[in-house]
Every structure is written in structure tokens, then in C-alpha cells.
Amino acid sequence: MRTVLLTLLILPLHVAAADIEPFTAHYDLRFSGLAGVAVTTLSQDGEGSFVLENRTRAKGLARLARPRDAIERSEFVVDTDRLKPVSFLSKDGTKRNKRGSSIDFDWSASSANTQYKGETRTLNLEDGMLDRQLLQIAMMSDLSNGVTDTSYTVIDRHSTKTYAISVLARETIEVPAGSYDVVKIRRERAGSSRSSILWCAPSLGYVTVKMQQLKDGKVIGTLSLTEIS
């Protein structure tokens, strides 16, 4: 079960550290017929840095293949009103952690050191680049500032990828956590068969309350909010 959480480079809009509100969101997860739960936590330490962590736990038969929690953890700061990733760590929940990866961002050297499948590479780092988890925080910030269509470039394993974000509609939906007025968003990458549809609630600072992952236009996974604090 995958950890759920996914042209022109458009920098995220200005964001102040004071505008980033910590939260903990619990989700029910269904992926390719298998079940699980996910917890996304955004926290701040006393030194001005933030941590975004997504922890996914398989249930039932899926637990046999992934006995450990799958974890994605991003540390980042807000520097000159921009999101700046510091480090990223991914563990896939299997014993061998074959799909695990890590990134260390060295902004002073404009480079990112990536590790994946036992190989280390150094990539050029440009202003506005994110790790794949921080796309969520950048999107929440931009939506709060009225941006509807934009794109973000992220470093993922040994490559960079650009995701386009577009607003499709405004709706009211029901999830286990309750009823929410939401903005429906498509997230996609050129040349990829995969895309995501997200429903984000303005009343929660545009936290995602529901997400569907699609492959070739067919839903393969669904994430639904069960609790938030």
C-alpha cells in the first residue's frame, strides 16, 4: 500500500511562519482493495522549524506485506516568506524498505543530496523547489491566498517532477469527520498515468478532507478524513 499522500516553475506565494497552523488529521484509507489508516501531523519546534509527518498503517492482510508503519517526514523552515525544505525521509513500511528514500537540502550550495536504492546523487536546487510532501503545505498556502491554478516542482528520489494544480469546482461533501464546504482540485503531472483529485476545506485552512488517486482515469485509492484537531 502506497503512502498516500502527489512546465513553468511557479514559486509558492509568500507565506509567513505565523500563518502555518499545526494540526493532526486522521484518515481512513482504501487502496487497491486493501485497508489502512493514515495520520498527518504538522508541528512546530521552538527553533522556528516545522515538521510534516505522514504515517500510514496497513490493516488486515495488507499488514502481512507491510508490517511496519509507512512514514514520510519533512522538516522545513519559512525563510524570507518562502517554504524551504531542510530534509525529507521516507520509509515504505516493509522490512527491507526497498522504496525508502531521503533528501538533504543544502541551500547554501544550491544542491540536494538524494538517497534511493543504495545510490546517492546530487541534484541542482533552485528557489521554490519542494519535497513531495511540502507540495501539500504550499498548495494550502496558495489556496488561502486565492491562487486557483499553478504548478510546483518537487525533488522526488533522484529526479525533479512538476505537478500542475487546477481548481475544478466548489462543493459540499460528507466524510466520516462531518460535512464540509470544499474546493475540488486536480493534481497531475505531464506524461504520468496517475493523478489525484483532492477536496480541501477552507474552514480547516484547506486541509484535505478527501482524496482519490487515479490511474488511467480509474480510482485506485481513497483517503477520507475521520478526525482533525
C-alpha positions as CSV (number, residue, x, y, z in Angstrom):
1,M,0.0,0.0,0.0
2,R,1.5,3.3,-1.0
3,T,1.9,6.1,1.4
4,V,-0.8,8.5,0.4
5,L,-0.1,11.1,0.1
6,L,1.1,13.6,-5.4
7,T,6.4,23.3,-17.5
8,L,7.0,26.6,-15.9
9,L,8.3,26.7,-12.4
10,I,5.9,28.8,-10.3
11,L,7.2,29.8,-6.9
12,P,4.8,29.3,-3.9
13,L,3.2,32.6,-2.8
14,H,4.6,34.4,0.2
15,V,3.9,32.6,3.4
16,A,4.6,33.7,7.0
17,A,5.5,31.3,9.7
18,A,2.7,32.7,11.8
19,D,0.2,31.7,9.1
20,I,1.1,28.0,9.4
21,E,-1.2,26.3,11.9
22,P,-0.2,23.0,13.4
23,F,-2.8,20.2,13.0
24,T,-3.3,16.5,13.3
25,A,-5.6,14.8,10.8
26,H,-6.7,11.1,10.9
27,Y,-7.8,9.4,7.7
28,D,-9.4,6.1,6.6
29,L,-7.5,4.6,3.6
30,R,-8.6,2.3,0.9
31,F,-6.1,1.4,-1.8
32,S,-6.5,-1.3,-4.4
33,G,-9.0,-3.2,-2.3
34,L,-6.8,-3.1,0.9
35,A,-7.5,-1.1,4.0
36,G,-5.5,1.1,6.3
37,V,-5.4,4.3,8.4
38,A,-3.2,7.4,8.0
39,V,-2.3,10.2,10.3
40,T,-0.9,13.5,9.0
41,T,0.7,15.8,11.6
42,L,2.1,19.3,11.2
43,S,4.1,20.6,14.2
44,Q,6.5,23.4,15.0
45,D,9.5,23.2,17.3
46,G,10.8,26.0,19.5
47,E,13.6,26.9,17.0
48,G,11.3,28.1,14.2
49,S,11.3,25.0,12.0
50,F,8.3,22.8,11.2
51,V,7.8,19.0,10.8
52,L,5.2,17.5,8.5
53,E,4.8,13.8,9.0
54,N,2.5,11.3,7.4
55,R,2.2,7.9,9.0
56,T,0.3,5.1,7.2
57,R,-0.6,1.8,8.9
58,A,-1.9,-1.2,6.8
59,K,-4.7,-3.3,8.2
60,G,-5.8,-6.9,7.7
61,L,-4.0,-8.9,5.0
62,A,-2.0,-5.8,3.9
63,R,-0.3,-5.8,7.3
64,L,1.5,-9.0,6.3
65,A,3.2,-7.3,3.4
66,R,3.9,-4.1,5.3
67,P,4.2,-4.9,9.0
68,R,5.6,-1.5,9.9
69,D,4.1,1.9,9.5
70,A,5.0,3.7,6.3
71,I,6.4,7.1,7.1
72,E,7.1,10.3,5.2
73,R,8.7,13.1,7.3
74,S,9.6,16.6,6.1
75,E,11.4,19.2,8.0
76,F,11.2,22.7,6.7
77,V,11.5,26.4,7.6
78,V,9.9,29.6,6.3
79,D,12.8,31.8,5.0
80,T,12.1,35.2,3.5
81,D,8.4,34.2,3.3
82,R,9.2,31.1,1.3
83,L,8.9,27.5,2.2
84,K,12.3,25.9,2.3
85,P,12.7,22.1,2.9
86,V,15.6,21.1,5.1
87,S,15.3,17.3,5.0
88,F,12.9,14.5,3.8
89,L,12.8,10.9,4.9
90,S,10.5,8.1,3.5
91,K,10.1,4.6,4.8
92,D,7.9,2.2,2.9
93,G,6.7,0.0,5.8
94,T,8.3,-3.2,4.6
95,K,11.2,-5.0,6.3
96,R,13.7,-4.2,3.6
97,N,12.5,-0.7,2.9
98,K,13.3,-1.0,-0.8
99,R,11.3,2.0,-1.8
100,G,12.6,4.2,1.1
101,S,14.4,7.4,0.3
102,S,15.9,10.5,1.8
103,I,16.9,14.0,0.7
104,D,19.1,16.6,2.4
105,F,18.7,20.1,1.1
106,D,21.8,22.3,1.1
107,W,20.5,25.8,0.1
108,S,23.9,27.4,0.7
109,A,25.4,25.2,-2.1
110,S,22.2,25.1,-4.2
111,S,22.2,21.3,-4.1
112,A,20.1,18.5,-2.8
113,N,21.6,15.1,-1.9
114,T,19.3,12.2,-2.5
115,Q,19.5,8.6,-1.5
116,Y,17.4,5.8,-3.1
117,K,18.1,2.1,-3.6
118,G,21.6,2.4,-2.1
119,E,22.6,5.2,-4.5
120,T,23.4,8.8,-3.7
121,R,23.0,11.6,-6.2
122,T,23.4,15.4,-6.0
123,L,20.8,17.5,-7.8
124,N,20.7,21.2,-8.6
125,L,18.5,23.0,-6.2
126,E,16.5,26.1,-7.3
127,D,14.4,28.6,-5.4
128,G,10.9,27.3,-4.9
129,M,11.7,23.6,-5.1
130,L,10.0,21.4,-2.6
131,D,10.0,17.8,-1.4
132,R,6.9,15.8,-2.4
133,Q,5.2,16.3,1.0
134,L,5.6,20.0,1.1
135,L,3.5,20.4,-2.0
136,Q,0.6,20.0,0.3
137,I,1.6,22.9,2.5
138,A,2.4,25.1,-0.5
139,M,-1.0,24.3,-2.0
140,M,-2.8,25.1,1.3
141,S,-1.0,28.4,1.5
142,D,-1.6,29.4,-2.1
143,L,-5.3,28.4,-1.9
144,S,-5.6,30.6,1.2
145,N,-4.2,33.5,-0.9
146,G,-6.7,33.0,-3.7
147,V,-4.5,31.1,-6.2
148,T,-6.5,28.6,-8.1
149,D,-4.3,27.3,-10.9
150,T,-0.5,26.9,-10.5
151,S,2.3,24.3,-10.5
152,Y,5.1,23.2,-8.2
153,T,8.4,21.5,-8.8
154,V,9.5,18.9,-6.3
155,I,12.5,16.7,-5.8
156,D,11.5,13.1,-5.6
157,R,14.1,10.4,-5.2
158,H,16.7,11.0,-7.9
159,S,14.7,13.4,-10.1
160,T,12.6,16.6,-10.3
161,K,8.9,16.5,-11.1
162,T,6.4,19.3,-11.8
163,Y,2.8,19.0,-10.7
164,A,0.0,21.1,-12.1
165,I,-2.8,22.1,-9.7
166,S,-6.2,23.2,-11.0
167,V,-9.5,24.0,-9.2
168,L,-12.4,22.1,-10.7
169,A,-15.4,23.1,-8.5
170,R,-16.7,24.2,-5.2
171,E,-18.9,21.5,-3.4
172,T,-20.2,20.3,-0.1
173,I,-19.2,16.7,0.8
174,E,-19.7,14.3,3.6
175,V,-16.8,12.4,5.1
176,P,-16.6,10.4,8.4
177,A,-15.4,13.6,10.2
178,G,-18.5,15.6,9.1
179,S,-19.9,17.8,6.3
180,Y,-17.6,20.4,4.7
181,D,-17.7,23.0,2.0
182,V,-14.7,22.3,-0.1
183,V,-12.7,23.2,-3.1
184,K,-12.3,20.3,-5.6
185,I,-8.8,20.2,-7.1
186,R,-7.0,18.1,-9.7
187,R,-3.2,17.4,-9.2
188,E,-1.4,15.9,-12.1
189,R,1.9,15.5,-13.8
190,A,2.5,15.7,-17.6
191,G,3.3,12.2,-19.0
192,S,2.1,10.3,-16.0
193,S,-0.8,7.9,-16.0
194,R,-1.5,8.8,-12.3
195,S,-3.4,11.8,-11.0
196,S,-5.2,12.9,-7.8
197,I,-8.5,14.6,-7.0
198,L,-8.5,16.4,-3.7
199,W,-11.3,18.0,-1.7
200,C,-9.9,20.8,0.5
201,A,-11.9,22.6,3.2
202,P,-11.4,26.4,3.6
203,S,-12.7,26.2,7.1
204,L,-9.8,24.0,8.0
205,G,-7.2,26.1,6.3
206,Y,-7.5,24.0,3.1
207,V,-6.6,20.7,4.8
208,T,-7.5,17.8,2.5
209,V,-10.7,16.1,3.8
210,K,-10.9,13.6,0.9
211,M,-8.5,12.4,-1.8
212,Q,-8.8,10.0,-4.7
213,Q,-5.8,8.5,-6.5
214,L,-6.4,7.7,-10.1
215,K,-4.5,5.6,-12.7
216,D,-5.6,5.9,-16.3
217,G,-8.7,7.7,-15.1
218,K,-9.8,5.0,-12.7
219,V,-9.9,5.4,-8.9
220,I,-7.4,3.1,-7.2
221,G,-7.3,4.7,-3.8
222,T,-9.4,6.8,-1.5
223,L,-8.5,8.8,1.6
224,S,-11.3,10.2,3.9
225,L,-10.9,12.4,6.9
226,T,-12.2,10.8,10.2
227,E,-10.9,13.3,12.8
228,I,-8.9,16.5,13.0
229,S,-7.5,18.6,15.8
